[in-house]
C-alpha cells in the first residue's frame, strides 16, 4: 500500500517472508538508534504496520491516508 522511497541509514540486510519484510541494521554503540523510512502512499484509506525492535515489544500503528 506504500512505495518505499528511502531508508536512513541503509540496512545491512533485508529478509522477506510471506507478509513481512525484516530490515537488519548495524548498530555501532549499544543503545538507541534512529531509523527513518520515507514512504509514499499508493492508496487512500487506513494503513497499518507493526515495528519490532528486536528484543522489545512490537509496536503496531495505523495511519489514515486522506486525498
mmCIF file as Biopython writes it, N, C-alpha, C and O atoms, coordinates in Angstrom:
data_model
#
loop_
_atom_site.group_PDB
_atom_site.id
_atom_site.type_symbol
_atom_site.label_atom_id
_atom_site.label_alt_id
_atom_site.label_comp_id
_atom_site.label_asym_id
_atom_site.label_entity_id
_atom_site.label_seq_id
_atom_site.pdbx_PDB_ins_code
_atom_site.Cartn_x
_atom_site.Cartn_y
_atom_site.Cartn_z
_atom_site.occupancy
_atom_site.B_iso_or_equiv
_atom_site.auth_seq_id
_atom_site.auth_asym_id
_atom_site.pdbx_PDB_model_num
ATOM 1   N N  . UNK A ? 1  ? 0.809  -1.197  0.000  1.0 0.0 1  A 1 
ATOM 2   C CA . UNK A ? 1  ? 0.000  0.000   0.000  1.0 0.0 1  A 1 
ATOM 3   C C  . UNK A ? 1  ? 0.853  1.263   0.000  1.0 0.0 1  A 1 
ATOM 4   O O  . UNK A ? 1  ? 0.333  2.365   -0.171 1.0 0.0 1  A 1 
ATOM 5   N N  . UNK A ? 2  ? 2.176  1.105   0.194  1.0 0.0 2  A 1 
ATOM 6   C CA . UNK A ? 2  ? 3.087  2.254   0.133  1.0 0.0 2  A 1 
ATOM 7   C C  . UNK A ? 2  ? 4.292  1.905   -0.729 1.0 0.0 2  A 1 
ATOM 8   O O  . UNK A ? 2  ? 4.657  0.739   -0.880 1.0 0.0 2  A 1 
ATOM 9   N N  . UNK A ? 3  ? 4.894  2.940   -1.287 1.0 0.0 3  A 1 
ATOM 10  C CA . UNK A ? 3  ? 6.142  2.770   -2.032 1.0 0.0 3  A 1 
ATOM 11  C C  . UNK A ? 3  ? 7.273  3.234   -1.124 1.0 0.0 3  A 1 
ATOM 12  O O  . UNK A ? 3  ? 7.245  4.359   -0.625 1.0 0.0 3  A 1 
ATOM 13  N N  . UNK A ? 4  ? 8.254  2.389   -0.910 1.0 0.0 4  A 1 
ATOM 14  C CA . UNK A ? 4  ? 9.397  2.730   -0.079 1.0 0.0 4  A 1 
ATOM 15  C C  . UNK A ? 4  ? 10.378 3.543   -0.905 1.0 0.0 4  A 1 
ATOM 16  O O  . UNK A ? 4  ? 10.943 3.042   -1.877 1.0 0.0 4  A 1 
ATOM 17  N N  . UNK A ? 5  ? 10.583 4.802   -0.519 1.0 0.0 5  A 1 
ATOM 18  C CA . UNK A ? 5  ? 11.448 5.702   -1.268 1.0 0.0 5  A 1 
ATOM 19  C C  . UNK A ? 5  ? 12.897 5.674   -0.775 1.0 0.0 5  A 1 
ATOM 20  O O  . UNK A ? 5  ? 13.830 5.724   -1.576 1.0 0.0 5  A 1 
ATOM 21  N N  . UNK A ? 6  ? 13.079 5.595   0.541  1.0 0.0 6  A 1 
ATOM 22  C CA . UNK A ? 6  ? 14.435 5.689   1.092  1.0 0.0 6  A 1 
ATOM 23  C C  . UNK A ? 6  ? 14.432 5.192   2.533  1.0 0.0 6  A 1 
ATOM 24  O O  . UNK A ? 6  ? 13.428 5.300   3.236  1.0 0.0 6  A 1 
ATOM 25  N N  . UNK A ? 7  ? 15.567 4.645   2.963  1.0 0.0 7  A 1 
ATOM 26  C CA . UNK A ? 7  ? 15.777 4.245   4.356  1.0 0.0 7  A 1 
ATOM 27  C C  . UNK A ? 7  ? 17.085 4.867   4.815  1.0 0.0 7  A 1 
ATOM 28  O O  . UNK A ? 7  ? 18.104 4.750   4.135  1.0 0.0 7  A 1 
ATOM 29  N N  . UNK A ? 8  ? 17.059 5.536   5.977  1.0 0.0 8  A 1 
ATOM 30  C CA . UNK A ? 8  ? 18.260 6.158   6.538  1.0 0.0 8  A 1 
ATOM 31  C C  . UNK A ? 8  ? 18.398 5.697   7.970  1.0 0.0 8  A 1 
ATOM 32  O O  . UNK A ? 8  ? 17.484 5.918   8.764  1.0 0.0 8  A 1 
ATOM 33  N N  . UNK A ? 9  ? 19.523 5.054   8.344  1.0 0.0 9  A 1 
ATOM 34  C CA . UNK A ? 9  ? 20.626 4.605   7.496  1.0 0.0 9  A 1 
ATOM 35  C C  . UNK A ? 9  ? 20.198 3.390   6.679  1.0 0.0 9  A 1 
ATOM 36  O O  . UNK A ? 9  ? 19.165 2.780   6.956  1.0 0.0 9  A 1 
ATOM 37  N N  . UNK A ? 10 ? 20.978 3.050   5.695  1.0 0.0 10 A 1 
ATOM 38  C CA . UNK A ? 10 ? 20.693 1.886   4.861  1.0 0.0 10 A 1 
ATOM 39  C C  . UNK A ? 10 ? 20.828 0.614   5.708  1.0 0.0 10 A 1 
ATOM 40  O O  . UNK A ? 10 ? 21.752 0.511   6.514  1.0 0.0 10 A 1 
ATOM 41  N N  . UNK A ? 11 ? 19.928 -0.346  5.538  1.0 0.0 11 A 1 
ATOM 42  C CA . UNK A ? 11 ? 20.031 -1.592  6.300  1.0 0.0 11 A 1 
ATOM 43  C C  . UNK A ? 11 ? 21.224 -2.431  5.840  1.0 0.0 11 A 1 
ATOM 44  O O  . UNK A ? 11 ? 21.630 -2.377  4.680  1.0 0.0 11 A 1 
ATOM 45  N N  . UNK A ? 12 ? 21.773 -3.203  6.774  1.0 0.0 12 A 1 
ATOM 46  C CA . UNK A ? 12 ? 22.870 -4.114  6.441  1.0 0.0 12 A 1 
ATOM 47  C C  . UNK A ? 12 ? 22.354 -5.279  5.610  1.0 0.0 12 A 1 
ATOM 48  O O  . UNK A ? 12 ? 23.068 -5.803  4.754  1.0 0.0 12 A 1 
ATOM 49  N N  . UNK A ? 13 ? 21.089 -5.692  5.866  1.0 0.0 13 A 1 
ATOM 50  C CA . UNK A ? 13 ? 20.476 -6.769  5.092  1.0 0.0 13 A 1 
ATOM 51  C C  . UNK A ? 13 ? 18.965 -6.657  5.202  1.0 0.0 13 A 1 
ATOM 52  O O  . UNK A ? 13 ? 18.440 -5.970  6.078  1.0 0.0 13 A 1 
ATOM 53  N N  . UNK A ? 14 ? 18.271 -7.349  4.290  1.0 0.0 14 A 1 
ATOM 54  C CA . UNK A ? 14 ? 16.807 -7.363  4.274  1.0 0.0 14 A 1 
ATOM 55  C C  . UNK A ? 14 ? 16.358 -8.806  4.124  1.0 0.0 14 A 1 
ATOM 56  O O  . UNK A ? 14 ? 16.896 -9.547  3.302  1.0 0.0 14 A 1 
ATOM 57  N N  . UNK A ? 15 ? 15.369 -9.208  4.921  1.0 0.0 15 A 1 
ATOM 58  C CA . UNK A ? 15 ? 14.786 -10.540 4.842  1.0 0.0 15 A 1 
ATOM 59  C C  . UNK A ? 15 ? 13.323 -10.403 4.428  1.0 0.0 15 A 1 
ATOM 60  O O  . UNK A ? 15 ? 12.671 -9.416  4.769  1.0 0.0 15 A 1 
ATOM 61  N N  . UNK A ? 16 ? 12.810 -11.377 3.701  1.0 0.0 16 A 1 
ATOM 62  C CA . UNK A ? 16 ? 11.414 -11.329 3.264  1.0 0.0 16 A 1 
ATOM 63  C C  . UNK A ? 16 ? 10.689 -12.599 3.672  1.0 0.0 16 A 1 
ATOM 64  O O  . UNK A ? 16 ? 11.212 -13.706 3.538  1.0 0.0 16 A 1 
ATOM 65  N N  . UNK A ? 17 ? 9.464  -12.416 4.176  1.0 0.0 17 A 1 
ATOM 66  C CA . UNK A ? 17 ? 8.584  -13.527 4.496  1.0 0.0 17 A 1 
ATOM 67  C C  . UNK A ? 17 ? 7.322  -13.417 3.661  1.0 0.0 17 A 1 
ATOM 68  O O  . UNK A ? 17 ? 7.262  -12.633 2.715  1.0 0.0 17 A 1 
ATOM 69  N N  . UNK A ? 18 ? 6.309  -14.208 4.014  1.0 0.0 18 A 1 
ATOM 70  C CA . UNK A ? 18 ? 5.066  -14.205 3.252  1.0 0.0 18 A 1 
ATOM 71  C C  . UNK A ? 18 ? 4.380  -12.836 3.262  1.0 0.0 18 A 1 
ATOM 72  O O  . UNK A ? 18 ? 3.934  -12.355 2.220  1.0 0.0 18 A 1 
ATOM 73  N N  . UNK A ? 19 ? 4.297  -12.220 4.429  1.0 0.0 19 A 1 
ATOM 74  C CA . UNK A ? 19 ? 3.606  -10.938 4.546  1.0 0.0 19 A 1 
ATOM 75  C C  . UNK A ? 19 ? 4.416  -9.949  5.387  1.0 0.0 19 A 1 
ATOM 76  O O  . UNK A ? 19 ? 3.839  -9.099  6.065  1.0 0.0 19 A 1 
ATOM 77  N N  . UNK A ? 20 ? 5.735  -10.054 5.349  1.0 0.0 20 A 1 
ATOM 78  C CA . UNK A ? 20 ? 6.561  -9.158  6.144  1.0 0.0 20 A 1 
ATOM 79  C C  . UNK A ? 20 ? 7.922  -8.965  5.486  1.0 0.0 20 A 1 
ATOM 80  O O  . UNK A ? 20 ? 8.368  -9.773  4.671  1.0 0.0 20 A 1 
ATOM 81  N N  . UNK A ? 21 ? 8.566  -7.863  5.870  1.0 0.0 21 A 1 
ATOM 82  C CA . UNK A ? 21 ? 9.961  -7.593  5.494  1.0 0.0 21 A 1 
ATOM 83  C C  . UNK A ? 21 ? 10.730 -7.315  6.772  1.0 0.0 21 A 1 
ATOM 84  O O  . UNK A ? 21 ? 10.230 -6.617  7.655  1.0 0.0 21 A 1 
ATOM 85  N N  . UNK A ? 22 ? 11.928 -7.844  6.884  1.0 0.0 22 A 1 
ATOM 86  C CA . UNK A ? 22 ? 12.788 -7.588  8.035  1.0 0.0 22 A 1 
ATOM 87  C C  . UNK A ? 22 ? 14.015 -6.822  7.592  1.0 0.0 22 A 1 
ATOM 88  O O  . UNK A ? 22 ? 14.756 -7.274  6.719  1.0 0.0 22 A 1 
ATOM 89  N N  . UNK A ? 23 ? 14.231 -5.670  8.188  1.0 0.0 23 A 1 
ATOM 90  C CA . UNK A ? 23 ? 15.401 -4.843  7.882  1.0 0.0 23 A 1 
ATOM 91  C C  . UNK A ? 23 ? 16.361 -4.946  9.058  1.0 0.0 23 A 1 
ATOM 92  O O  . UNK A ? 23 ? 15.987 -4.662  10.196 1.0 0.0 23 A 1 
ATOM 93  N N  . UNK A ? 24 ? 17.592 -5.351  8.788  1.0 0.0 24 A 1 
ATOM 94  C CA . UNK A ? 24 ? 18.608 -5.506  9.832  1.0 0.0 24 A 1 
ATOM 95  C C  . UNK A ? 24 ? 19.628 -4.381  9.710  1.0 0.0 24 A 1 
ATOM 96  O O  . UNK A ? 24 ? 20.164 -4.120  8.633  1.0 0.0 24 A 1 
ATOM 97  N N  . UNK A ? 25 ? 19.885 -3.722  10.837 1.0 0.0 25 A 1 
ATOM 98  C CA . UNK A ? 25 ? 20.787 -2.577  10.865 1.0 0.0 25 A 1 
ATOM 99  C C  . UNK A ? 25 ? 21.984 -2.871  11.757 1.0 0.0 25 A 1 
ATOM 100 O O  . UNK A ? 25 ? 21.860 -3.553  12.774 1.0 0.0 25 A 1 
ATOM 101 N N  . UNK A ? 26 ? 23.132 -2.357  11.372 1.0 0.0 26 A 1 
ATOM 102 C CA . UNK A ? 26 ? 24.334 -2.468  12.184 1.0 0.0 26 A 1 
ATOM 103 C C  . UNK A ? 26 ? 24.361 -1.287  13.145 1.0 0.0 26 A 1 
ATOM 104 O O  . UNK A ? 26 ? 24.292 -0.130  12.729 1.0 0.0 26 A 1 
ATOM 105 N N  . UNK A ? 27 ? 24.463 -1.595  14.439 1.0 0.0 27 A 1 
ATOM 106 C CA . UNK A ? 27 ? 24.492 -0.556  15.466 1.0 0.0 27 A 1 
ATOM 107 C C  . UNK A ? 27 ? 25.879 -0.564  16.083 1.0 0.0 27 A 1 
ATOM 108 O O  . UNK A ? 27 ? 26.299 -1.570  16.654 1.0 0.0 27 A 1 
ATOM 109 N N  . UNK A ? 28 ? 26.601 0.560   15.974 1.0 0.0 28 A 1 
ATOM 110 C CA . UNK A ? 28 ? 27.960 0.637   16.488 1.0 0.0 28 A 1 
ATOM 111 C C  . UNK A ? 28 ? 28.020 0.585   17.999 1.0 0.0 28 A 1 
ATOM 112 O O  . UNK A ? 28 ? 28.758 -0.225  18.561 1.0 0.0 28 A 1 
ATOM 113 N N  . UNK A ? 29 ? 27.251 1.442   18.672 1.0 0.0 29 A 1 
ATOM 114 C CA . UNK A ? 29 ? 27.235 1.518   20.127 1.0 0.0 29 A 1 
ATOM 115 C C  . UNK A ? 29 ? 25.874 1.054   20.621 1.0 0.0 29 A 1 
ATOM 116 O O  . UNK A ? 29 ? 24.847 1.500   20.109 1.0 0.0 29 A 1 
ATOM 117 N N  . UNK A ? 30 ? 25.853 0.161   21.614 1.0 0.0 30 A 1 
ATOM 118 C CA . UNK A ? 30 ? 24.557 -0.265  22.144 1.0 0.0 30 A 1 
ATOM 119 C C  . UNK A ? 30 ? 23.747 0.922   22.643 1.0 0.0 30 A 1 
ATOM 120 O O  . UNK A ? 30 ? 24.301 1.870   23.200 1.0 0.0 30 A 1 
ATOM 121 N N  . UNK A ? 31 ? 22.466 0.870   22.448 1.0 0.0 31 A 1 
ATOM 122 C CA . UNK A ? 31 ? 21.596 1.968   22.876 1.0 0.0 31 A 1 
ATOM 123 C C  . UNK A ? 31 ? 20.552 2.251   21.819 1.0 0.0 31 A 1 
ATOM 124 O O  . UNK A ? 31 ? 20.066 1.342   21.146 1.0 0.0 31 A 1 
ATOM 125 N N  . UNK A ? 32 ? 20.215 3.504   21.681 1.0 0.0 32 A 1 
ATOM 126 C CA . UNK A ? 32 ? 19.167 3.892   20.751 1.0 0.0 32 A 1 
ATOM 127 C C  . UNK A ? 32 ? 19.718 4.171   19.369 1.0 0.0 32 A 1 
ATOM 128 O O  . UNK A ? 32 ? 20.863 4.595   19.207 1.0 0.0 32 A 1 
ATOM 129 N N  . UNK A ? 33 ? 18.881 3.926   18.380 1.0 0.0 33 A 1 
ATOM 130 C CA . UNK A ? 33 ? 19.223 4.258   17.000 1.0 0.0 33 A 1 
ATOM 131 C C  . UNK A ? 33 ? 17.968 4.880   16.377 1.0 0.0 33 A 1 
ATOM 132 O O  . UNK A ? 33 ? 16.849 4.471   16.686 1.0 0.0 33 A 1 
ATOM 133 N N  . UNK A ? 34 ? 18.158 5.841   15.523 1.0 0.0 34 A 1 
ATOM 134 C CA . UNK A ? 34 ? 17.050 6.450   14.793 1.0 0.0 34 A 1 
ATOM 135 C C  . UNK A ? 34 ? 17.081 5.923   13.365 1.0 0.0 34 A 1 
ATOM 136 O O  . UNK A ? 34 ? 18.101 6.009   12.682 1.0 0.0 34 A 1 
ATOM 137 N N  . UNK A ? 35 ? 15.958 5.380   12.925 1.0 0.0 35 A 1 
ATOM 138 C CA . UNK A ? 35 ? 15.833 4.846   11.565 1.0 0.0 35 A 1 
ATOM 139 C C  . UNK A ? 35 ? 14.646 5.534   10.916 1.0 0.0 35 A 1 
ATOM 140 O O  . UNK A ? 35 ? 13.561 5.595   11.494 1.0 0.0 35 A 1 
ATOM 141 N N  . UNK A ? 36 ? 14.853 6.048   9.720  1.0 0.0 36 A 1 
ATOM 142 C CA . UNK A ? 36 ? 13.787 6.765   9.013  1.0 0.0 36 A 1 
ATOM 143 C C  . UNK A ? 36 ? 13.411 6.020   7.741  1.0 0.0 36 A 1 
ATOM 144 O O  . UNK A ? 36 ? 14.269 5.715   6.913  1.0 0.0 36 A 1 
ATOM 145 N N  . UNK A ? 37 ? 12.122 5.730   7.593  1.0 0.0 37 A 1 
ATOM 146 C CA . UNK A ? 37 ? 11.580 5.134   6.380  1.0 0.0 37 A 1 
ATOM 147 C C  . UNK A ? 37 ? 10.779 6.219   5.662  1.0 0.0 37 A 1 
ATOM 148 O O  . UNK A ? 37 ? 9.766  6.686   6.182  1.0 0.0 37 A 1 
ATOM 149 N N  . UNK A ? 38 ? 11.218 6.617   4.491  1.0 0.0 38 A 1 
ATOM 150 C CA . UNK A ? 38 ? 10.480 7.579   3.681  1.0 0.0 38 A 1 
ATOM 151 C C  . UNK A ? 38 ? 9.588  6.793   2.731  1.0 0.0 38 A 1 
ATOM 152 O O  . UNK A ? 38 ? 10.081 6.032   1.899  1.0 0.0 38 A 1 
ATOM 153 N N  . UNK A ? 39 ? 8.278  6.976   2.852  1.0 0.0 39 A 1 
ATOM 154 C CA . UNK A ? 39 ? 7.333  6.224   2.034  1.0 0.0 39 A 1 
ATOM 155 C C  . UNK A ? 39 ? 6.353  7.171   1.352  1.0 0.0 39 A 1 
ATOM 156 O O  . UNK A ? 39 ? 6.112  8.283   1.821  1.0 0.0 39 A 1 
ATOM 157 N N  . UNK A ? 40 ? 5.798  6.713   0.245  1.0 0.0 40 A 1 
ATOM 158 C CA . UNK A ? 40 ? 4.738  7.418   -0.469 1.0 0.0 40 A 1 
ATOM 159 C C  . UNK A ? 40 ? 3.533  6.496   -0.521 1.0 0.0 40 A 1 
ATOM 160 O O  . UNK A ? 40 ? 3.632  5.391   -1.053 1.0 0.0 40 A 1 
ATOM 161 N N  . UNK A ? 41 ? 2.387  6.928   0.025  1.0 0.0 41 A 1 
ATOM 162 C CA . UNK A ? 41 ? 1.201  6.079   -0.033 1.0 0.0 41 A 1 
ATOM 163 C C  . UNK A ? 41 ? 0.747  5.868   -1.471 1.0 0.0 41 A 1 
ATOM 164 O O  . UNK A ? 41 ? 0.808  6.780   -2.295 1.0 0.0 41 A 1 
ATOM 165 N N  . UNK A ? 42 ? 0.295  4.660   -1.758 1.0 0.0 42 A 1 
ATOM 166 C CA . UNK A ? 42 ? -0.207 4.347   -3.092 1.0 0.0 42 A 1 
ATOM 167 C C  . UNK A ? 42 ? -1.708 4.068   -3.075 1.0 0.0 42 A 1 
ATOM 168 O O  . UNK A ? 42 ? -2.283 3.673   -4.090 1.0 0.0 42 A 1 
ATOM 169 N N  . UNK A ? 43 ? -2.334 4.274   -1.929 1.0 0.0 43 A 1 
ATOM 170 C CA . UNK A ? 43 ? -3.764 4.045   -1.794 1.0 0.0 43 A 1 
ATOM 171 C C  . UNK A ? 43 ? -4.334 5.014   -0.772 1.0 0.0 43 A 1 
ATOM 172 O O  . UNK A ? 43 ? -3.602 5.561   0.052  1.0 0.0 43 A 1 
ATOM 173 N N  . UNK A ? 44 ? -5.618 5.222   -0.827 1.0 0.0 44 A 1 
ATOM 174 C CA . UNK A ? 44 ? -6.313 6.074   0.133  1.0 0.0 44 A 1 
ATOM 175 C C  . UNK A ? 44 ? -6.999 5.159   1.141  1.0 0.0 44 A 1 
ATOM 176 O O  . UNK A ? 44 ? -7.499 4.092   0.784  1.0 0.0 44 A 1 
ATOM 177 N N  . UNK A ? 45 ? -7.019 5.583   2.399  1.0 0.0 45 A 1 
ATOM 178 C CA . UNK A ? 45 ? -7.690 4.799   3.429  1.0 0.0 45 A 1 
ATOM 179 C C  . UNK A ? 45 ? -6.765 4.451   4.564  1.0 0.0 45 A 1 
ATOM 180 O O  . UNK A ? 45 ? -5.716 5.072   4.735  1.0 0.0 45 A 1 
ATOM 181 N N  . UNK A ? 46 ? -7.149 3.460   5.342  1.0 0.0 46 A 1 
ATOM 182 C CA . UNK A ? 46 ? -6.400 3.077   6.527  1.0 0.0 46 A 1 
ATOM 183 C C  . UNK A ? 46 ? -5.263 2.128   6.168  1.0 0.0 46 A 1 
ATOM 184 O O  . UNK A ? 46 ? -5.462 1.140   5.462  1.0 0.0 46 A 1 
ATOM 185 N N  . UNK A ? 47 ? -4.084 2.439   6.658  1.0 0.0 47 A 1 
ATOM 186 C CA . UNK A ? 47 ? -2.910 1.581   6.508  1.0 0.0 47 A 1 
ATOM 187 C C  . UNK A ? 47 ? -2.469 1.162   7.902  1.0 0.0 47 A 1 
ATOM 188 O O  . UNK A ? 47 ? -2.626 1.922   8.858  1.0 0.0 47 A 1 
ATOM 189 N N  . UNK A ? 48 ? -1.926 -0.025  8.025  1.0 0.0 48 A 1 
ATOM 190 C CA . UNK A ? 48 ? -1.424 -0.478  9.321  1.0 0.0 48 A 1 
ATOM 191 C C  . UNK A ? 48 ? -0.067 -1.125  9.147  1.0 0.0 48 A 1 
ATOM 192 O O  . UNK A ? 48 ? 0.261  -1.654  8.084  1.0 0.0 48 A 1 
ATOM 193 N N  . UNK A ? 49 ? 0.721  -1.072  10.220 1.0 0.0 49 A 1 
ATOM 194 C CA . UNK A ? 49 ? 2.057  -1.666  10.202 1.0 0.0 49 A 1 
ATOM 195 C C  . UNK A ? 49 ? 2.447  -2.061  11.616 1.0 0.0 49 A 1 
ATOM 196 O O  . UNK A ? 49 ? 1.875  -1.568  12.589 1.0 0.0 49 A 1 
ATOM 197 N N  . UNK A ? 50 ? 3.410  -2.941  11.721 1.0 0.0 50 A 1 
ATOM 198 C CA . UNK A ? 50 ? 3.974  -3.339  13.009 1.0 0.0 50 A 1 
ATOM 199 C C  . UNK A ? 50 ? 5.488  -3.235  12.912 1.0 0.0 50 A 1 
ATOM 200 O O  . UNK A ? 50 ? 6.097  -3.681  11.939 1.0 0.0 50 A 1 
ATOM 201 N N  . UNK A ? 51 ? 6.081  -2.641  13.933 1.0 0.0 51 A 1 
ATOM 202 C CA . UNK A ? 51 ? 7.529  -2.483  14.006 1.0 0.0 51 A 1 
ATOM 203 C C  . UNK A ? 51 ? 8.009  -3.259  15.224 1.0 0.0 51 A 1 
ATOM 204 O O  . UNK A ? 51 ? 7.438  -3.144  16.309 1.0 0.0 51 A 1 
ATOM 205 N N  . UNK A ? 52 ? 9.069  -4.056  15.036 1.0 0.0 52 A 1 
ATOM 206 C CA . UNK A ? 52 ? 9.639  -4.813  16.143 1.0 0.0 52 A 1 
ATOM 207 C C  . UNK A ? 52 ? 11.115 -4.459  16.232 1.0 0.0 52 A 1 
ATOM 208 O O  . UNK A ? 52 ? 11.866 -4.644  15.274 1.0 0.0 52 A 1 
ATOM 209 N N  . UNK A ? 53 ? 11.523 -3.952  17.379 1.0 0.0 53 A 1 
ATOM 210 C CA . UNK A ? 53 ? 12.907 -3.527  17.567 1.0 0.0 53 A 1 
ATOM 211 C C  . UNK A ? 53 ? 13.795 -4.605  18.140 1.0 0.0 53 A 1 
ATOM 212 O O  . UNK A ? 53 ? 14.679 -4.301  18.940 1.0 0.0 53 A 1 
ATOM 213 N N  . UNK A ? 54 ? 13.594 -5.844  17.764 1.0 0.0 54 A 1 
ATOM 214 C CA . UNK A ? 54 ? 14.460 -6.913  18.254 1.0 0.0 54 A 1 
ATOM 215 C C  . UNK A ? 54 ? 13.953 -7.480  19.554 1.0 0.0 54 A 1 
ATOM 216 O O  . UNK A ? 54 ? 13.044 -8.310  19.551 1.0 0.0 54 A 1 
ATOM 217 N N  . UNK A ? 55 ? 14.523 -7.049  20.678 1.0 0.0 55 A 1 
ATOM 218 C CA . UNK A ? 55 ? 14.164 -7.602  21.982 1.0 0.0 55 A 1 
ATOM 219 C C  . UNK A ? 55 ? 12.962 -6.919  22.613 1.0 0.0 55 A 1 
ATOM 220 O O  . UNK A ? 55 ? 12.439 -7.401  23.618 1.0 0.0 55 A 1 
ATOM 221 N N  . UNK A ? 56 ? 12.516 -5.809  22.046 1.0 0.0 56 A 1 
ATOM 222 C CA . UNK A ? 56 ? 11.395 -5.072  22.619 1.0 0.0 56 A 1 
ATOM 223 C C  . UNK A ? 56 ? 10.055 -5.612  22.178 1.0 0.0 56 A 1 
ATOM 224 O O  . UNK A ? 56 ? 9.972  -6.522  21.354 1.0 0.0 56 A 1 
ATOM 225 N N  . UNK A ? 57 ? 9.012  -5.040  22.739 1.0 0.0 57 A 1 
ATOM 226 C CA . UNK A ? 57 ? 7.656  -5.398  22.366 1.0 0.0 57 A 1 
ATOM 227 C C  . UNK A ? 57 ? 7.336  -4.812  20.991 1.0 0.0 57 A 1 
ATOM 228 O O  . UNK A ? 57 ? 7.748  -3.691  20.696 1.0 0.0 57 A 1 
ATOM 229 N N  . UNK A ? 58 ? 6.616  -5.542  20.150 1.0 0.0 58 A 1 
ATOM 230 C CA . UNK A ? 58 ? 6.219  -4.999  18.851 1.0 0.0 58 A 1 
ATOM 231 C C  . UNK A ? 58 ? 5.318  -3.774  19.026 1.0 0.0 58 A 1 
ATOM 232 O O  . UNK A ? 58 ? 4.528  -3.710  19.969 1.0 0.0 58 A 1 
ATOM 233 N N  . UNK A ? 59 ? 5.437  -2.821  18.133 1.0 0.0 59 A 1 
ATOM 234 C CA . UNK A ? 59 ? 4.625  -1.614  18.138 1.0 0.0 59 A 1 
ATOM 235 C C  . UNK A ? 59 ? 3.785  -1.613  16.868 1.0 0.0 59 A 1 
ATOM 236 O O  . UNK A ? 59 ? 4.323  -1.539  15.763 1.0 0.0 59 A 1 
ATOM 237 N N  . UNK A ? 60 ? 2.472  -1.694  17.024 1.0 0.0 60 A 1 
ATOM 238 C CA . UNK A ? 60 ? 1.568  -1.650  15.880 1.0 0.0 60 A 1 
ATOM 239 C C  . UNK A ? 60 ? 0.954  -0.265  15.798 1.0 0.0 60 A 1 
ATOM 240 O O  . UNK A ? 60 ? 0.647  0.356   16.816 1.0 0.0 60 A 1 
ATOM 241 N N  . UNK A ? 61 ? 0.782  0.208   14.581 1.0 0.0 61 A 1 
ATOM 242 C CA . UNK A ? 61 ? 0.157  1.523   14.421 1.0 0.0 61 A 1 
ATOM 243 C C  . UNK A ? 61 ? -0.657 1.549   13.141 1.0 0.0 61 A 1 
ATOM 244 O O  . UNK A ? 61 ? -0.444 0.751   12.228 1.0 0.0 61 A 1 
ATOM 245 N N  . UNK A ? 62 ? -1.605 2.495   13.095 1.0 0.0 62 A 1 
ATOM 246 C CA . UNK A ? 62 ? -2.442 2.707   11.926 1.0 0.0 62 A 1 
ATOM 247 C C  . UNK A ? 62 ? -2.339 4.166   11.508 1.0 0.0 62 A 1 
ATOM 248 O O  . UNK A ? 62 ? -2.134 5.060   12.329 1.0 0.0 62 A 1 
ATOM 249 N N  . UNK A ? 63 ? -2.488 4.375   10.216 1.0 0.0 63 A 1 
ATOM 250 C CA . UNK A ? 63 ? -2.440 5.729   9.680  1.0 0.0 63 A 1 
ATOM 251 C C  . UNK A ? 63 ? -3.530 5.830   8.612  1.0 0.0 63 A 1 
ATOM 252 O O  . UNK A ? 63 ? -3.729 4.907   7.821  1.0 0.0 63 A 1 
ATOM 253 N N  . UNK A ? 64 ? -4.228 6.959   8.602  1.0 0.0 64 A 1 
ATOM 254 C CA . UNK A ? 64 ? -5.255 7.160   7.590  1.0 0.0 64 A 1 
ATOM 255 C C  . UNK A ? 64 ? -4.725 8.095   6.524  1.0 0.0 64 A 1 
ATOM 256 O O  . UNK A ? 64 ? -4.288 9.203   6.833  1.0 0.0 64 A 1 
ATOM 257 N N  . UNK A ? 65 ? -4.758 7.662   5.270  1.0 0.0 65 A 1 
ATOM 258 C CA . UNK A ? 65 ? -4.292 8.475   4.146  1.0 0.0 65 A 1 
ATOM 259 C C  . UNK A ? 65 ? -5.515 9.138   3.527  1.0 0.0 65 A 1 
ATOM 260 O O  . UNK A ? 65 ? -6.427 8.471   3.040  1.0 0.0 65 A 1 
ATOM 261 N N  . UNK A ? 66 ? -5.512 10.464  3.560  1.0 0.0 66 A 1 
ATOM 262 C CA . UNK A ? 66 ? -6.626 11.243  3.052  1.0 0.0 66 A 1 
ATOM 263 C C  . UNK A ? 66 ? -6.186 11.959  1.783  1.0 0.0 66 A 1 
ATOM 264 O O  . UNK A ? 66 ? -5.081 12.499  1.729  1.0 0.0 66 A 1 
ATOM 265 N N  . UNK A ? 67 ? -7.038 11.971  0.763  1.0 0.0 67 A 1 
ATOM 266 C CA . UNK A ? 67 ? -6.620 12.585  -0.514 1.0 0.0 67 A 1 
ATOM 267 C C  . UNK A ? 67 ? -6.382 14.083  -0.429 1.0 0.0 67 A 1 
ATOM 268 O O  . UNK A ? 67 ? -6.030 14.710  -1.428 1.0 0.0 67 A 1 
#
